[in-house]
Amino acid sequence: MEDQSRKHMHNQFASDNYAGICPEAMQAMQAANVGFVPSYGDDFWTERACQHLREVFETECQVFFVFNGTAANSLALASLCRSYHSVICHDLAHVETDECGAPEFFSNGTKLLHVSGPGGKLDLAEVERAITHRSDIHYPRPKVLSLTQATEVGTVYTPDEIRAASNLARRYDMRVQMDGARLANAIVSLDVAPAELTWRAGVDVLCLGGAKNGMAVGEAVVFFDRELAHEFDYRCKQAGQLASKMRFISAPWIGMLESGAWLKNARHANDCAALLEQRLAAIDGVRIMFPRQANSVFVEMPEPITAALRSAGWHFYSFIGSGGARFMCSWQTTERDVVQLVEAVQTAASLAHRSPGGVT
């Protein structure tokens, strides 16, 4: 019988999570797989990874490694809040739409207050309204402002935009948490130092993504305000996020950071998305929905084109963002992959135009 796990027609663009482990991360895991090493993070590899992150961000931050982004975001927010507090985030933020209530669960009930804003970014006037429109004891007190970088629709916050959001939060005695699942993509897009998009712009806690950028598993929770990290290790343990063989989560960060692969991978994914955007924009009936600033392209297509693509075996999400279709590029995407997808869209569009009634 044919091995179905090896059978595929083409790469997919549903998520950058579809990609495998990049060589630099794999080699680092293999290097750590030697001899006997202390467990639960009390090892050379974990300390070295933490030190590399401190060098990358140019500050003495406190670093913790967890298995996934849901844990990183949820535990970070829980560490900043009490149960009667609230977190303000964007309508489309991952913590609001895709964490299955984990932020509320791990904080014992902290409420998420979501506000709107164009292009996936928070409208600061709306944020201030959410903070100030009630101050009575019956309302959950706003305590954290959560930013997503890059946003859920592939746009990026500039340092000035982050600084403005952080300054607003500070005026109301709030903390700033950043969901940085795709921070690397934002860094290379803006060509700025990591510190400029984080603590120098007012971010207190960063959840830094690894899995979407070429690692197998593992996100870093980086506390730039180290006092906020008090007893965070206990939160990780209680939530089942303290890995006994921690070196296999932390070592890949060494490989990614020492080699520069974390930025190289992000730049490659962004470049592939830029090419995809350019090619798709030229197809009749396809509309680019948001400016392509990171590694995703959102397009609006008539239903016959969407249906034809799915029938041909292409996988993509259509419920993320404001509808439409989302195509994600990764470190493993090739120009040939992009060309294959574009050709499939062109074929679907041509068939749709020739069908009775055509595309409207």
C-alpha positions in Angstrom: 0.0 0.0 0.0 1.3 3.5 -0.9 2.5 5.5 2.1 -0.1 8.3 2.3 2.1 10.3 4.6 4.5 10.8 1.7 1.9 11.4 -1.0 1.3 15.0 -1.8 0.7 17.1 -4.9 2.1 20.4 -3.7 3.0 22.5 -0.8 0.1 24.1 1.1 -0.5 27.7 2.2 -3.0 27.1 5.0 -0.5 27.9 7.8 3.2 28.4 8.4 2.7 25.6 11.0 2.5 23.1 8.1 6.2 23.5 7.4 8.7 21.1 8.9 11.7 21.7 11.2 14.4 23.8 9.6 18.0 22.4 9.5 19.4 24.8 12.1 16.7 23.9 14.7 17.1 20.1 14.0 20.9 20.2 14.2 20.7 22.0 17.6 18.3 19.3 18.9 20.7 16.6 17.8 23.6 18.4 19.4 21.7 18.5 22.7 21.0 14.8 22.4 24.3 13.7 24.0 24.9 12.1 27.4 23.1 12.8 30.6 21.8 16.4 31.2 20.0 17.9 34.3 16.3 18.1 33.8 13.6 20.8 34.1 15.7 23.6 32.6 18.7 23.3 35.0 21.0 22.7 32.1 23.6 24.3 29.9 21.5 24.4 26.8 18.6 26.3 28.4 20.9 28.8 30.1 22.7 29.4 26.8 19.4 30.0 24.9 18.3 32.4 27.6 21.5 34.3 27.3 21.2 34.5 23.5 17.8 36.0 23.8 19.1 38.6 26.3 21.8 39.5 23.7 19.2 39.7 20.9 17.0 42.0 22.9 19.9 43.9 24.4 18.6 43.7 27.9 18.6 41.6 31.1 15.2 39.9 30.5 13.8 36.9 32.3 13.1 34.0 29.9 10.9 30.9 30.1 10.2 28.2 27.5 6.8 26.6 27.0 5.4 24.2 24.5 3.1 26.4 22.5 1.6 29.8 21.9 -1.6 29.2 23.7 0.3 28.5 26.9 2.7 31.4 26.3 -0.1 34.0 25.8 -2.4 32.6 28.5 0.1 32.2 31.2 1.7 35.6 30.4 -1.6 37.3 30.7 -2.5 35.5 33.8 0.7 36.7 35.4 -0.3 40.3 34.8 -3.8 40.1 36.0 -6.1 39.2 38.9 -9.4 37.5 38.2 -11.4 40.7 38.5 -9.2 42.5 35.9 -9.6 42.6 32.1 -7.4 42.5 29.0 -8.0 44.7 26.1 -7.2 43.2 22.7 -8.2 43.5 19.0 -11.4 41.8 17.7 -9.2 39.5 15.6 -6.5 38.9 18.2 -5.5 35.2 18.6 -6.1 35.4 22.4 -9.7 36.4 21.6 -10.6 34.1 18.7 -8.3 31.0 18.8 -7.3 30.1 22.4 -10.4 28.2 23.4 -10.8 30.4 26.5 -7.4 29.6 27.8 -6.5 33.2 28.9 -9.7 33.3 31.0 -9.1 29.8 32.3 -5.5 30.3 33.5 -6.3 33.7 35.0 -9.3 32.3 36.9 -11.7 34.5 35.0 -10.0 37.6 33.7 -12.3 39.1 31.0 -11.1 39.8 27.5 -12.5 43.1 26.2 -12.0 43.3 22.4 -12.1 46.5 20.4 -12.0 47.2 16.7 -9.4 48.8 14.5 -8.5 48.9 10.8 -5.9 46.5 9.3 -5.9 44.3 12.4 -4.4 47.1 14.6 -6.0 48.5 17.7 -7.8 51.9 17.3 -6.3 53.7 20.3 -9.4 55.9 20.6 -11.5 52.8 21.0 -9.0 51.4 23.5 -9.3 54.5 25.6 -13.1 54.3 25.4 -13.0 50.7 26.7 -10.8 51.8 29.6 -12.7 54.8 30.6 -16.4 54.3 29.8 -16.9 52.7 33.2 -15.0 52.9 36.4 -17.5 51.4 38.8 -16.9 48.3 40.9 -19.2 46.2 38.7 -16.9 46.4 35.7 -13.7 44.4 35.3 -10.9 46.8 35.7 -8.7 47.0 32.5 -5.2 45.9 33.5 -3.4 44.7 30.3 -3.2 45.9 26.7 -2.4 43.0 24.3 -0.8 43.6 21.0 -0.3 41.1 18.2 2.8 41.4 16.0 2.5 40.7 13.2 -1.3 41.1 13.3 -3.8 38.5 12.4 -4.2 40.0 9.0 -0.5 40.3 8.2 0.1 44.0 9.0 2.8 45.2 11.3 2.9 47.7 14.1 5.7 50.3 13.7 7.8 51.2 16.8 6.0 54.5 17.0 2.6 52.8 17.0 3.7 50.4 19.7 5.0 53.3 21.7 1.8 55.2 21.4 -0.2 52.2 22.6 2.2 51.6 25.5 2.0 55.3 26.5 -1.8 55.0 26.6 -1.6 51.9 28.7 0.8 53.6 31.1 -1.5 56.5 31.6 -4.1 54.1 33.0 -1.6 52.0 35.0 -1.9 49.1 32.6 0.8 46.6 31.4 1.6 45.7 27.8 1.8 42.1 26.5 2.8 41.3 23.0 1.8 38.1 21.1 4.9 37.8 19.0 4.1 34.5 17.2 5.4 36.2 14.0 7.6 38.9 15.6 10.5 37.8 13.4 8.5 38.5 10.3 7.7 42.0 11.6 11.4 42.7 12.5 12.6 41.9 9.0 9.7 43.7 7.4 10.5 46.9 9.2 14.3 46.3 9.3 14.6 47.4 12.9 16.3 45.9 16.0 14.2 43.5 18.1 14.5 45.9 21.1 12.9 48.7 19.1 9.7 46.7 18.6 9.5 45.4 22.2 10.8 46.8 25.5 12.1 50.1 24.1 8.6 50.8 22.8 7.0 49.9 26.1 6.3 46.2 26.0 6.5 44.5 29.4 6.1 40.8 28.4 6.7 39.2 25.0 5.5 35.8 23.8 8.0 35.0 21.1 7.1 32.4 18.5 9.4 29.6 17.4 7.1 26.9 15.8 5.9 29.2 13.0 9.4 30.1 12.1 11.0 26.7 11.7 11.1 25.0 15.1 9.3 21.8 16.0 7.8 23.1 19.3 8.5 25.8 21.8 7.8 29.4 22.5 9.7 31.8 24.7 8.0 34.0 27.3 10.3 37.0 27.7 9.7 39.3 30.7 11.4 42.7 30.1 10.1 43.8 33.4 11.7 41.1 35.5 9.6 41.8 38.6 6.6 40.6 36.7 8.2 37.2 36.3 7.8 36.4 40.1 6.8 32.8 40.5 6.1 32.4 36.7 8.0 29.1 36.9 5.2 27.8 39.2 2.6 28.8 36.7 4.4 26.9 34.0 4.6 23.8 36.3 1.0 23.9 37.3 -0.1 24.3 33.7 1.9 21.3 32.5 4.4 23.5 30.6 7.6 22.6 32.5 9.3 20.2 30.2 11.4 17.6 32.0 13.8 17.4 29.1 13.8 21.1 28.6 17.0 21.1 26.5 15.1 19.8 23.5 12.8 22.9 23.7 15.6 25.4 24.4 18.4 24.1 22.3 16.7 24.9 18.9 16.6 28.5 20.0 20.4 28.4 20.1 20.6 27.0 16.6 18.1 29.6 15.3 19.7 32.6 17.0 23.4 31.8 16.6 23.0 31.1 12.9 20.6 34.0 12.2 18.1 31.5 10.9 15.2 33.0 12.9 15.5 36.2 10.7 16.6 34.5 7.6 13.5 32.2 7.7 11.2 35.1 8.3 12.7 37.1 5.5 12.3 34.2 3.1 8.7 33.7 4.1 8.0 37.4 3.7 9.6 37.5 0.2 7.5 34.5 -0.9 4.4 36.3 0.3 5.4 39.4 -1.5 5.8 37.4 -4.8 2.4 35.7 -4.2 0.7 39.0 -3.6 2.2 40.5 -6.8 1.1 37.5 -8.9 -2.4 37.2 -7.4 -3.1 40.9 -7.7 -2.8 40.5 -11.5 -5.6 37.9 -11.7 -9.0 39.2 -12.7 -11.6 38.6 -9.9 -9.0 38.5 -7.1 -8.7 41.4 -4.7 -5.9 41.9 -2.1 -7.7 42.6 1.2 -4.9 44.0 3.3 -1.4 45.4 2.7 1.1 42.5 2.6 3.6 43.4 5.3 4.7 40.0 6.7 4.2 36.4 5.4 0.5 36.2 4.7 -1.7 37.3 1.8 -5.4 37.8 2.3 -7.5 37.8 -0.9 -11.1 38.1 -1.7 -12.3 35.7 -4.5 -15.6 34.7 -5.9 -17.0 31.5 -4.5 -16.6 29.5 -7.7 -12.8 30.2 -7.6 -12.6 29.3 -3.9 -14.6 26.1 -4.5 -12.5 25.1 -7.5 -9.3 25.5 -5.5 -10.5 23.4 -2.6 -11.7 20.7 -5.1 -8.2 20.7 -6.6 -6.8 19.9 -3.1 -5.6 23.3 -1.9 -6.0 24.0 1.8 -6.4 27.5 3.2 -8.4 29.2 5.9 -11.3 31.5 5.1 -12.5 32.4 8.6 -9.4 34.1 9.9 -9.3 37.9 9.6 -12.3 39.5 7.9 -13.3 36.6 5.7 -11.6 36.0 2.3 -8.9 33.5 1.9 -5.6 33.5 3.8 -2.5 32.2 2.2 0.5 31.8 4.5 4.1 31.4 3.4 6.8 29.7 5.6 10.6 29.2 5.7 10.0 26.1 3.5 7.9 27.7 0.8 9.6 27.9 -2.6 9.1 30.1 -5.6 7.8 27.0 -7.4 5.2 26.5 -4.7 4.0 30.1 -5.2 3.9 29.6 -9.0 1.8 26.4 -8.6 -0.7 28.2 -6.4 -1.0 31.2 -8.7 -1.5 28.9 -11.7 -4.2 27.0 -9.8 -6.0 30.3 -9.1 -5.6 31.4 -12.7 -7.1 28.1 -13.9 -10.0 28.3 -11.4 -10.7 31.9 -12.4 -10.7 31.0 -16.1 -13.1 28.2 -15.5 -15.3 30.4 -13.4 -15.4 33.1 -16.1 -16.4 30.5 -18.8 -19.1 28.9 -16.7 -22.8 29.9 -17.1 -23.3 33.3 -15.4 -19.5 33.8 -15.1 -17.9 35.5 -12.1 -19.7 38.5 -10.7 
